[in-house]
Amino acid sequence: MEVIVAKSAGFCFGVKRAVDKVYEQIEKNSENKKIYTFGPIIHNEEVVKDLEKKGVQVVNTIDELKKIEEGIIIIRSHGTTKEVYDIIEENNLILEDATCPFVKKIHKIVQTEKNNGKHIVIIGNANHPEVQGIKGWSGDDTTIIGNEEEANNFDYNGGKSICIVSQTTFNYNKFKYLVEIISKKGYDINVLDTICNATHERQAEAKEIASKVDEMIVIGGKHSSNTQKLYEICKNECNHTYYIQTIDDLDLRNIKADSYVGITAGASTPNNIIEEVHTNVRIKF
Ligand code: F3S
């Protein structure tokens, strides 16, 4: 048996930076201020539970945020809407902004392009907090397109030019395909590929590994959109692709003794979980 682990598996730069910021805040919190993250810091239950044990609370809604009178609020790597920053300021809370710089860049682009009179199209998953955050900066004159049907149905008649951006973790080929559909409609369009490099690399490497192995294991939180996309990509290449959160979800009977096995993981999967899966697959045989 041979096992290959993707070099790009696990925390990307932005997620690592955000998680590190939370642990830093815990360490330097000599005045014992309350520490909150706006939404779970990453899509990984193990990490969120560990932080909870250390006193970090998750604020899930705007209404909950409005009720907080003091403490430190950490914005996660996905970023958030302008409204959230305004509430933090109004309530005199301490802001620790861990928005990934690549996401921040999209916020700036859509704000500028909106001010230049453009209609903004975000290619991404409408329910994802990153996309909702971007929309919070581009305003109501925004369309979110996440699939072929929505691209086909896109019928904008507001008379403005259109600026297209992407969710940072969107599947690059799908992005190109959806942009092609929109481009054929004859609008005046400028397209900014804002998929981040970490995602490009992770997806390309996962595809390459999945195309040559017998079994492929994709590790990540069940709500992690970038892990779901990795799974889609790997499944297309390798029929025996398994999506797991931890080693407990993996049925080792699916892995054959003479297999060539590939492992990759989403951007919010800690290294120790990847190592645990790697070790367990190897020691089985
Ligand atoms: Fe940032 Fe890219 Fe990660 S946008 S959070 S480095 S996937």
Residues whose N, C-alpha, C, O or C-beta is under 5 A from the ligand:
A	BS01	F3S	C12 F13 G14 V15 S77 C100 F102 V103 T168 C196 A198 T199 A267
